[in-house]
């Protein structure tokens, strides 16, 4: 039973990581690169970096809150 639970945890972690990457790509790229070209200019790079950092920070806050609530149940 313990092995099954660990397997489920790992699969959930992988699914969450994939969802995070997908959302960051979708949201930040749409916001920061309105006209895609052959390369990113410095403004686009800075925007993407800031957007990704903010998105990851928000994701971490939500994840910690979720884990805290789940542990209380």
PyMOL Python script that loads the backbone (N, CA, C, O; Angstrom):
from pymol import cmd

cmd.read_pdbstr("""\
ATOM      1  N   UNK A   1       0.830  -1.196   0.000  1.00  0.00           N
ATOM      2  CA  UNK A   1       0.000   0.000   0.000  1.00  0.00           C
ATOM      3  C   UNK A   1       0.874   1.258   0.000  1.00  0.00           C
ATOM      4  O   UNK A   1       0.573   2.233  -0.689  1.00  0.00           O
ATOM      5  N   UNK A   2       1.947   1.223   0.774  1.00  0.00           N
ATOM      6  CA  UNK A   2       2.849   2.375   0.859  1.00  0.00           C
ATOM      7  C   UNK A   2       3.501   2.661  -0.494  1.00  0.00           C
ATOM      8  O   UNK A   2       3.667   3.816  -0.885  1.00  0.00           O
ATOM      9  N   UNK A   3       3.866   1.595  -1.197  1.00  0.00           N
ATOM     10  CA  UNK A   3       4.481   1.752  -2.521  1.00  0.00           C
ATOM     11  C   UNK A   3       3.494   2.354  -3.515  1.00  0.00           C
ATOM     12  O   UNK A   3       3.870   3.183  -4.343  1.00  0.00           O
ATOM     13  N   UNK A   4       2.247   1.942  -3.435  1.00  0.00           N
ATOM     14  CA  UNK A   4       1.217   2.477  -4.328  1.00  0.00           C
ATOM     15  C   UNK A   4       1.021   3.965  -4.059  1.00  0.00           C
ATOM     16  O   UNK A   4       0.916   4.759  -4.994  1.00  0.00           O
ATOM     17  N   UNK A   5       0.971   4.343  -2.789  1.00  0.00           N
ATOM     18  CA  UNK A   5       0.808   5.755  -2.427  1.00  0.00           C
ATOM     19  C   UNK A   5       1.987   6.583  -2.940  1.00  0.00           C
ATOM     20  O   UNK A   5       1.800   7.694  -3.437  1.00  0.00           O
ATOM     21  N   UNK A   6       3.184   6.049  -2.819  1.00  0.00           N
ATOM     22  CA  UNK A   6       4.369   6.765  -3.312  1.00  0.00           C
ATOM     23  C   UNK A   6       4.314   6.911  -4.827  1.00  0.00           C
ATOM     24  O   UNK A   6       4.664   7.960  -5.367  1.00  0.00           O
ATOM     25  N   UNK A   7       3.877   5.868  -5.508  1.00  0.00           N
ATOM     26  CA  UNK A   7       3.727   5.914  -6.967  1.00  0.00           C
ATOM     27  C   UNK A   7       2.726   6.999  -7.359  1.00  0.00           C
ATOM     28  O   UNK A   7       2.967   7.764  -8.293  1.00  0.00           O
ATOM     29  N   UNK A   8       1.607   7.062  -6.647  1.00  0.00           N
ATOM     30  CA  UNK A   8       0.583   8.076  -6.924  1.00  0.00           C
ATOM     31  C   UNK A   8       1.153   9.472  -6.681  1.00  0.00           C
ATOM     32  O   UNK A   8       0.927  10.383  -7.477  1.00  0.00           O
ATOM     33  N   UNK A   9       1.890   9.641  -5.586  1.00  0.00           N
ATOM     34  CA  UNK A   9       2.505  10.943  -5.291  1.00  0.00           C
ATOM     35  C   UNK A   9       3.451  11.371  -6.410  1.00  0.00           C
ATOM     36  O   UNK A   9       3.443  12.527  -6.834  1.00  0.00           O
ATOM     37  N   UNK A  10       4.259  10.437  -6.880  1.00  0.00           N
ATOM     38  CA  UNK A  10       5.204  10.754  -7.950  1.00  0.00           C
ATOM     39  C   UNK A  10       4.476  11.117  -9.239  1.00  0.00           C
ATOM     40  O   UNK A  10       4.872  12.047  -9.941  1.00  0.00           O
ATOM     41  N   UNK A  11       3.425  10.393  -9.545  1.00  0.00           N
ATOM     42  CA  UNK A  11       2.655  10.689 -10.753  1.00  0.00           C
ATOM     43  C   UNK A  11       1.968  12.050 -10.649  1.00  0.00           C
ATOM     44  O   UNK A  11       1.906  12.790 -11.631  1.00  0.00           O
ATOM     45  N   UNK A  12       1.455  12.379  -9.474  1.00  0.00           N
ATOM     46  CA  UNK A  12       0.843  13.691  -9.264  1.00  0.00           C
ATOM     47  C   UNK A  12       1.876  14.805  -9.374  1.00  0.00           C
ATOM     48  O   UNK A  12       1.607  15.853  -9.959  1.00  0.00           O
ATOM     49  N   UNK A  13       3.055  14.577  -8.811  1.00  0.00           N
ATOM     50  CA  UNK A  13       4.116  15.580  -8.893  1.00  0.00           C
ATOM     51  C   UNK A  13       4.509  15.823 -10.345  1.00  0.00           C
ATOM     52  O   UNK A  13       4.711  16.966 -10.753  1.00  0.00           O
ATOM     53  N   UNK A  14       4.615  14.757 -11.117  1.00  0.00           N
ATOM     54  CA  UNK A  14       4.949  14.888 -12.534  1.00  0.00           C
ATOM     55  C   UNK A  14       3.845  15.628 -13.286  1.00  0.00           C
ATOM     56  O   UNK A  14       4.127  16.509 -14.099  1.00  0.00           O
ATOM     57  N   UNK A  15       2.603  15.276 -13.018  1.00  0.00           N
ATOM     58  CA  UNK A  15       1.480  15.948 -13.676  1.00  0.00           C
ATOM     59  C   UNK A  15       1.447  17.430 -13.311  1.00  0.00           C
ATOM     60  O   UNK A  15       1.186  18.275 -14.167  1.00  0.00           O
ATOM     61  N   UNK A  16       1.710  17.747 -12.048  1.00  0.00           N
ATOM     62  CA  UNK A  16       1.743  19.146 -11.618  1.00  0.00           C
ATOM     63  C   UNK A  16       2.868  19.906 -12.299  1.00  0.00           C
ATOM     64  O   UNK A  16       2.679  21.048 -12.719  1.00  0.00           O
ATOM     65  N   UNK A  17       4.032  19.288 -12.414  1.00  0.00           N
ATOM     66  CA  UNK A  17       5.162  19.942 -13.080  1.00  0.00           C
ATOM     67  C   UNK A  17       4.843  20.195 -14.553  1.00  0.00           C
ATOM     68  O   UNK A  17       5.153  21.262 -15.083  1.00  0.00           O
ATOM     69  N   UNK A  18       4.232  19.228 -15.202  1.00  0.00           N
ATOM     70  CA  UNK A  18       3.860  19.402 -16.608  1.00  0.00           C
ATOM     71  C   UNK A  18       2.827  20.511 -16.772  1.00  0.00           C
ATOM     72  O   UNK A  18       2.902  21.303 -17.711  1.00  0.00           O
ATOM     73  N   UNK A  19       1.870  20.564 -15.863  1.00  0.00           N
ATOM     74  CA  UNK A  19       0.848  21.612 -15.901  1.00  0.00           C
ATOM     75  C   UNK A  19       1.478  22.984 -15.676  1.00  0.00           C
ATOM     76  O   UNK A  19       1.124  23.954 -16.346  1.00  0.00           O
ATOM     77  N   UNK A  20       2.404  23.058 -14.737  1.00  0.00           N
ATOM     78  CA  UNK A  20       3.088  24.321 -14.456  1.00  0.00           C
ATOM     79  C   UNK A  20       3.845  24.813 -15.679  1.00  0.00           C
ATOM     80  O   UNK A  20       3.732  25.981 -16.051  1.00  0.00           O
ATOM     81  N   UNK A  21       4.608  23.944 -16.301  1.00  0.00           N
ATOM     82  CA  UNK A  21       5.378  24.320 -17.491  1.00  0.00           C
ATOM     83  C   UNK A  21       4.444  24.760 -18.610  1.00  0.00           C
ATOM     84  O   UNK A  21       4.702  25.754 -19.288  1.00  0.00           O
ATOM     85  N   UNK A  22       3.374  24.029 -18.796  1.00  0.00           N
ATOM     86  CA  UNK A  22       2.410  24.371 -19.840  1.00  0.00           C
ATOM     87  C   UNK A  22       1.787  25.740 -19.596  1.00  0.00           C
ATOM     88  O   UNK A  22       1.691  26.553 -20.515  1.00  0.00           O
ATOM     89  N   UNK A  23       1.364  25.996 -18.368  1.00  0.00           N
ATOM     90  CA  UNK A  23       0.728  27.278 -18.042  1.00  0.00           C
ATOM     91  C   UNK A  23       1.712  28.438 -18.160  1.00  0.00           C
ATOM     92  O   UNK A  23       1.363  29.498 -18.680  1.00  0.00           O
ATOM     93  N   UNK A  24       2.936  28.243 -17.679  1.00  0.00           N
ATOM     94  CA  UNK A  24       3.947  29.303 -17.787  1.00  0.00           C
ATOM     95  C   UNK A  24       4.196  29.618 -19.253  1.00  0.00           C
ATOM     96  O   UNK A  24       4.238  30.785 -19.642  1.00  0.00           O
ATOM     97  N   UNK A  25       4.361  28.591 -20.060  1.00  0.00           N
ATOM     98  CA  UNK A  25       4.578  28.814 -21.491  1.00  0.00           C
ATOM     99  C   UNK A  25       3.407  29.562 -22.111  1.00  0.00           C
ATOM    100  O   UNK A  25       3.593  30.535 -22.843  1.00  0.00           O
ATOM    101  N   UNK A  26       2.211  29.100 -21.813  1.00  0.00           N
ATOM    102  CA  UNK A  26       1.011  29.694 -22.400  1.00  0.00           C
ATOM    103  C   UNK A  26       0.828  31.144 -21.961  1.00  0.00           C
ATOM    104  O   UNK A  26       0.685  32.031 -22.802  1.00  0.00           O
ATOM    105  N   UNK A  27       0.831  31.389 -20.669  1.00  0.00           N
ATOM    106  CA  UNK A  27       0.527  32.721 -20.140  1.00  0.00           C
ATOM    107  C   UNK A  27       1.657  33.712 -20.401  1.00  0.00           C
ATOM    108  O   UNK A  27       1.418  34.812 -20.899  1.00  0.00           O
ATOM    109  N   UNK A  28       2.880  33.327 -20.069  1.00  0.00           N
ATOM    110  CA  UNK A  28       3.994  34.269 -20.174  1.00  0.00           C
ATOM    111  C   UNK A  28       4.361  34.547 -21.627  1.00  0.00           C
ATOM    112  O   UNK A  28       4.662  35.687 -21.983  1.00  0.00           O
ATOM    113  N   UNK A  29       4.340  33.536 -22.453  1.00  0.00           N
ATOM    114  CA  UNK A  29       4.684  33.759 -23.853  1.00  0.00           C
ATOM    115  C   UNK A  29       3.655  34.665 -24.511  1.00  0.00           C
ATOM    116  O   UNK A  29       4.010  35.572 -25.264  1.00  0.00           O
ATOM    117  N   UNK A  30       2.379  34.421 -24.227  1.00  0.00           N
ATOM    118  CA  UNK A  30       1.318  35.255 -24.808  1.00  0.00           C
ATOM    119  C   UNK A  30       1.447  36.704 -24.346  1.00  0.00           C
ATOM    120  O   UNK A  30       1.205  37.633 -25.116  1.00  0.00           O
ATOM    121  N   UNK A  31       1.825  36.887 -23.094  1.00  0.00           N
ATOM    122  CA  UNK A  31       1.944  38.234 -22.538  1.00  0.00           C
ATOM    123  C   UNK A  31       3.182  38.958 -23.056  1.00  0.00           C
ATOM    124  O   UNK A  31       3.121  40.148 -23.368  1.00  0.00           O
ATOM    125  N   UNK A  32       4.292  38.256 -23.149  1.00  0.00           N
ATOM    126  CA  UNK A  32       5.591  38.898 -23.381  1.00  0.00           C
ATOM    127  C   UNK A  32       6.056  38.897 -24.833  1.00  0.00           C
ATOM    128  O   UNK A  32       6.918  39.694 -25.203  1.00  0.00           O
ATOM    129  N   UNK A  33       5.507  38.026 -25.650  1.00  0.00           N
ATOM    130  CA  UNK A  33       5.972  37.919 -27.036  1.00  0.00           C
ATOM    131  C   UNK A  33       4.765  38.060 -27.972  1.00  0.00           C
ATOM    132  O   UNK A  33       4.267  37.071 -28.509  1.00  0.00           O
ATOM    133  N   UNK A  34       4.307  39.292 -28.158  1.00  0.00           N
ATOM    134  CA  UNK A  34       3.115  39.497 -28.984  1.00  0.00           C
ATOM    135  C   UNK A  34       3.334  39.180 -30.466  1.00  0.00           C
ATOM    136  O   UNK A  34       2.411  38.762 -31.164  1.00  0.00           O
ATOM    137  N   UNK A  35       4.564  39.384 -30.932  1.00  0.00           N
ATOM    138  CA  UNK A  35       4.882  39.105 -32.339  1.00  0.00           C
ATOM    139  C   UNK A  35       6.139  38.236 -32.393  1.00  0.00           C
ATOM    140  O   UNK A  35       7.249  38.760 -32.491  1.00  0.00           O
ATOM    141  N   UNK A  36       5.973  36.919 -32.331  1.00  0.00           N
ATOM    142  CA  UNK A  36       7.141  36.032 -32.333  1.00  0.00           C
ATOM    143  C   UNK A  36       8.006  36.231 -33.579  1.00  0.00           C
ATOM    144  O   UNK A  36       7.506  36.390 -34.693  1.00  0.00           O
ATOM    145  N   UNK A  37       9.292  36.216 -33.356  1.00  0.00           N
ATOM    146  CA  UNK A  37      10.250  36.339 -34.444  1.00  0.00           C
ATOM    147  C   UNK A  37      11.322  35.276 -34.296  1.00  0.00           C
ATOM    148  O   UNK A  37      11.154  34.324 -33.534  1.00  0.00           O
ATOM    149  N   UNK A  38      12.421  35.430 -35.017  1.00  0.00           N
ATOM    150  CA  UNK A  38      13.476  34.413 -34.974  1.00  0.00           C
ATOM    151  C   UNK A  38      14.231  34.375 -33.643  1.00  0.00           C
ATOM    152  O   UNK A  38      14.852  33.366 -33.309  1.00  0.00           O
ATOM    153  N   UNK A  39      14.175  35.485 -32.878  1.00  0.00           N
ATOM    154  CA  UNK A  39      14.837  35.500 -31.567  1.00  0.00           C
ATOM    155  C   UNK A  39      14.114  36.471 -30.650  1.00  0.00           C
ATOM    156  O   UNK A  39      13.369  37.344 -31.096  1.00  0.00           O
ATOM    157  N   UNK A  40      14.354  36.296 -29.353  1.00  0.00           N
ATOM    158  CA  UNK A  40      13.745  37.183 -28.363  1.00  0.00           C
ATOM    159  C   UNK A  40      14.627  38.407 -28.169  1.00  0.00           C
ATOM    160  O   UNK A  40      15.848  38.288 -28.067  1.00  0.00           O
ATOM    161  N   UNK A  41      14.007  39.587 -28.119  1.00  0.00           N
ATOM    162  CA  UNK A  41      14.804  40.769 -27.807  1.00  0.00           C
ATOM    163  C   UNK A  41      14.932  40.879 -26.284  1.00  0.00           C
ATOM    164  O   UNK A  41      14.318  40.106 -25.547  1.00  0.00           O
ATOM    165  N   UNK A  42      15.725  41.834 -25.822  1.00  0.00           N
ATOM    166  CA  UNK A  42      16.007  41.928 -24.386  1.00  0.00           C
ATOM    167  C   UNK A  42      14.751  42.239 -23.576  1.00  0.00           C
ATOM    168  O   UNK A  42      14.608  41.756 -22.452  1.00  0.00           O
ATOM    169  N   UNK A  43      13.853  43.028 -24.124  1.00  0.00           N
ATOM    170  CA  UNK A  43      12.603  43.341 -23.424  1.00  0.00           C
ATOM    171  C   UNK A  43      11.761  42.083 -23.248  1.00  0.00           C
ATOM    172  O   UNK A  43      11.197  41.854 -22.178  1.00  0.00           O
ATOM    173  N   UNK A  44      11.676  41.277 -24.288  1.00  0.00           N
ATOM    174  CA  UNK A  44      10.917  40.026 -24.212  1.00  0.00           C
ATOM    175  C   UNK A  44      11.556  39.061 -23.217  1.00  0.00           C
ATOM    176  O   UNK A  44      10.855  38.404 -22.448  1.00  0.00           O
ATOM    177  N   UNK A  45      12.876  38.977 -23.233  1.00  0.00           N
ATOM    178  CA  UNK A  45      13.577  38.094 -22.303  1.00  0.00           C
ATOM    179  C   UNK A  45      13.323  38.507 -20.857  1.00  0.00           C
ATOM    180  O   UNK A  45      13.048  37.667 -20.001  1.00  0.00           O
ATOM    181  N   UNK A  46      13.419  39.811 -20.595  1.00  0.00           N
ATOM    182  CA  UNK A  46      13.179  40.316 -19.243  1.00  0.00           C
ATOM    183  C   UNK A  46      11.740  40.054 -18.818  1.00  0.00           C
ATOM    184  O   UNK A  46      11.484  39.611 -17.698  1.00  0.00           O
ATOM    185  N   UNK A  47      10.812  40.328 -19.715  1.00  0.00           N
ATOM    186  CA  UNK A  47       9.394  40.093 -19.430  1.00  0.00           C
ATOM    187  C   UNK A  47       9.142  38.614 -19.120  1.00  0.00           C
ATOM    188  O   UNK A  47       8.464  38.289 -18.146  1.00  0.00           O
ATOM    189  N   UNK A  48       9.683  37.730 -19.941  1.00  0.00           N
ATOM    190  CA  UNK A  48       9.499  36.294 -19.717  1.00  0.00           C
ATOM    191  C   UNK A  48      10.085  35.856 -18.378  1.00  0.00           C
ATOM    192  O   UNK A  48       9.468  35.082 -17.646  1.00  0.00           O
ATOM    193  N   UNK A  49      11.263  36.349 -18.068  1.00  0.00           N
ATOM    194  CA  UNK A  49      11.909  35.997 -16.805  1.00  0.00           C
ATOM    195  C   UNK A  49      11.071  36.456 -15.615  1.00  0.00           C
ATOM    196  O   UNK A  49      10.838  35.689 -14.681  1.00  0.00           O
ATOM    197  N   UNK A  50      10.622  37.702 -15.652  1.00  0.00           N
ATOM    198  CA  UNK A  50       9.802  38.235 -14.561  1.00  0.00           C
ATOM    199  C   UNK A  50       8.473  37.498 -14.452  1.00  0.00           C
ATOM    200  O   UNK A  50       8.030  37.163 -13.354  1.00  0.00           O
ATOM    201  N   UNK A  51       7.848  37.251 -15.581  1.00  0.00           N
ATOM    202  CA  UNK A  51       6.566  36.546 -15.600  1.00  0.00           C
ATOM    203  C   UNK A  51       6.715  35.139 -15.021  1.00  0.00           C
ATOM    204  O   UNK A  51       5.903  34.710 -14.202  1.00  0.00           O
ATOM    205  N   UNK A  52       7.746  34.432 -15.446  1.00  0.00           N
ATOM    206  CA  UNK A  52       7.969  33.076 -14.958  1.00  0.00           C
ATOM    207  C   UNK A  52       8.227  33.080 -13.457  1.00  0.00           C
ATOM    208  O   UNK A  52       7.705  32.228 -12.738  1.00  0.00           O
ATOM    209  N   UNK A  53       9.026  34.029 -12.979  1.00  0.00           N
ATOM    210  CA  UNK A  53       9.311  34.108 -11.545  1.00  0.00           C
ATOM    211  C   UNK A  53       8.038  34.364 -10.741  1.00  0.00           C
ATOM    212  O   UNK A  53       7.810  33.725  -9.714  1.00  0.00           O
ATOM    213  N   UNK A  54       7.216  35.293 -11.207  1.00  0.00           N
ATOM    214  CA  UNK A  54       5.960  35.584 -10.511  1.00  0.00           C
ATOM    215  C   UNK A  54       5.013  34.388 -10.550  1.00  0.00           C
ATOM    216  O   UNK A  54       4.367  34.074  -9.550  1.00  0.00           O
ATOM    217  N   UNK A  55       4.930  33.730 -11.681  1.00  0.00           N
ATOM    218  CA  UNK A  55       4.047  32.575 -11.817  1.00  0.00           C
ATOM    219  C   UNK A  55       4.503  31.445 -10.898  1.00  0.00           C
ATOM    220  O   UNK A  55       3.682  30.803 -10.243  1.00  0.00           O
ATOM    221  N   UNK A  56       5.818  31.203 -10.850  1.00  0.00           N
ATOM    222  CA  UNK A  56       6.349  30.154  -9.975  1.00  0.00           C
ATOM    223  C   UNK A  56       6.120  30.495  -8.509  1.00  0.00           C
ATOM    224  O   UNK A  56       5.783  29.622  -7.709  1.00  0.00           O
ATOM    225  N   UNK A  57       6.303  31.754  -8.160  1.00  0.00           N
ATOM    226  CA  UNK A  57       6.072  32.180  -6.779  1.00  0.00           C
ATOM    227  C   UNK A  57       4.609  31.960  -6.389  1.00  0.00           C
ATOM    228  O   UNK A  57       4.319  31.438  -5.312  1.00  0.00           O
ATOM    229  N   UNK A  58       3.700  32.358  -7.262  1.00  0.00           N
ATOM    230  CA  UNK A  58       2.271  32.159  -6.998  1.00  0.00           C
ATOM    231  C   UNK A  58       1.942  30.672  -6.900  1.00  0.00           C
ATOM    232  O   UNK A  58       1.190  30.254  -6.020  1.00  0.00           O
ATOM    233  N   UNK A  59       2.503  29.886  -7.796  1.00  0.00           N
ATOM    234  CA  UNK A  59       2.277  28.435  -7.786  1.00  0.00           C
ATOM    235  C   UNK A  59       2.735  27.839  -6.451  1.00  0.00           C
ATOM    236  O   UNK A  59       2.046  27.000  -5.872  1.00  0.00           O
ATOM    237  N   UNK A  60       3.898  28.276  -5.968  1.00  0.00           N
ATOM    238  CA  UNK A  60       4.426  27.768  -4.701  1.00  0.00           C
ATOM    239  C   UNK A  60       3.525  28.142  -3.530  1.00  0.00           C
ATOM    240  O   UNK A  60       3.291  27.320  -2.644  1.00  0.00           O
ATOM    241  N   UNK A  61       3.019  29.367  -3.514  1.00  0.00           N
ATOM    242  CA  UNK A  61       2.115  29.799  -2.444  1.00  0.00           C
ATOM    243  C   UNK A  61       0.856  28.933  -2.439  1.00  0.00           C
ATOM    244  O   UNK A  61       0.430  28.450  -1.390  1.00  0.00           O
ATOM    245  N   UNK A  62       0.276  28.746  -3.602  1.00  0.00           N
ATOM    246  CA  UNK A  62      -0.937  27.928  -3.705  1.00  0.00           C
ATOM    247  C   UNK A  62      -0.644  26.483  -3.309  1.00  0.00           C
ATOM    248  O   UNK A  62      -1.441  25.860  -2.608  1.00  0.00           O
ATOM    249  N   UNK A  63       0.475  25.954  -3.746  1.00  0.00           N
ATOM    250  CA  UNK A  63       0.834  24.565  -3.422  1.00  0.00           C
ATOM    251  C   UNK A  63       1.011  24.378  -1.922  1.00  0.00           C
ATOM    252  O   UNK A  63       0.529  23.399  -1.353  1.00  0.00           O
ATOM    253  N   UNK A  64       1.707  25.321  -1.281  1.00  0.00           N
ATOM    254  CA  UNK A  64       1.905  25.220   0.171  1.00  0.00           C
ATOM    255  C   UNK A  64       0.562  25.284   0.909  1.00  0.00           C
ATOM    256  O   UNK A  64       0.337  24.529   1.855  1.00  0.00           O
ATOM    257  N   UNK A  65      -0.316  26.174   0.482  1.00  0.00           N
ATOM    258  CA  UNK A  65      -1.635  26.279   1.115  1.00  0.00           C
ATOM    259  C   UNK A  65      -2.424  24.986   0.933  1.00  0.00           C
ATOM    260  O   UNK A  65      -3.077  24.512   1.862  1.00  0.00           O
ATOM    261  N   UNK A  66      -2.358  24.424  -0.262  1.00  0.00           N
ATOM    262  CA  UNK A  66      -3.070  23.176  -0.542  1.00  0.00           C
ATOM    263  C   UNK A  66      -2.547  22.043   0.331  1.00  0.00           C
ATOM    264  O   UNK A  66      -3.327  21.288   0.911  1.00  0.00           O
ATOM    265  N   UNK A  67      -1.224  21.927   0.424  1.00  0.00           N
ATOM    266  CA  UNK A  67      -0.623  20.864   1.231  1.00  0.00           C
ATOM    267  C   UNK A  67      -0.996  21.041   2.698  1.00  0.00           C
ATOM    268  O   UNK A  67      -1.307  20.066   3.382  1.00  0.00           O
ATOM    269  N   UNK A  68      -0.967  22.270   3.181  1.00  0.00           N
ATOM    270  CA  UNK A  68      -1.333  22.534   4.577  1.00  0.00           C
ATOM    271  C   UNK A  68      -2.767  22.109   4.860  1.00  0.00           C
ATOM    272  O   UNK A  68      -3.044  21.475   5.878  1.00  0.00           O
ATOM    273  N   UNK A  69      -3.667  22.456   3.966  1.00  0.00           N
ATOM    274  CA  UNK A  69      -5.073  22.078   4.156  1.00  0.00           C
ATOM    275  C   UNK A  69      -5.264  20.568   4.048  1.00  0.00           C
ATOM    276  O   UNK A  69      -6.046  19.979   4.794  1.00  0.00           O
ATOM    277  N   UNK A  70      -4.554  19.955   3.128  1.00  0.00           N
ATOM    278  CA  UNK A  70      -4.682  18.507   2.952  1.00  0.00           C
ATOM    279  C   UNK A  70      -4.189  17.770   4.193  1.00  0.00           C
ATOM    280  O   UNK A  70      -4.739  16.731   4.559  1.00  0.00           O
ATOM    281  N   UNK A  71      -3.157  18.302   4.836  1.00  0.00           N
ATOM    282  CA  UNK A  71      -2.619  17.651   6.030  1.00  0.00           C
ATOM    283  C   UNK A  71      -3.566  17.782   7.219  1.00  0.00           C
ATOM    284  O   UNK A  71      -3.544  16.948   8.124  1.00  0.00           O
ATOM    285  N   UNK A  72      -4.389  18.813   7.222  1.00  0.00           N
ATOM    286  CA  UNK A  72      -5.343  19.002   8.311  1.00  0.00           C
ATOM    287  C   UNK A  72      -6.506  18.026   8.239  1.00  0.00           C
ATOM    288  O   UNK A  72      -7.150  17.748   9.250  1.00  0.00           O
ATOM    289  N   UNK A  73      -6.774  17.514   7.065  1.00  0.00           N
ATOM    290  CA  UNK A  73      -7.921  16.605   6.893  1.00  0.00           C
ATOM    291  C   UNK A  73      -7.577  15.184   7.244  1.00  0.00           C
ATOM    292  O   UNK A  73      -8.430  14.301   7.153  1.00  0.00           O
TER     293      UNK A  73
END
""", "prot")
cmd.dss("prot")
cmd.show_as("cartoon", "prot")
cmd.util.cbc("prot")
cmd.orient("prot")
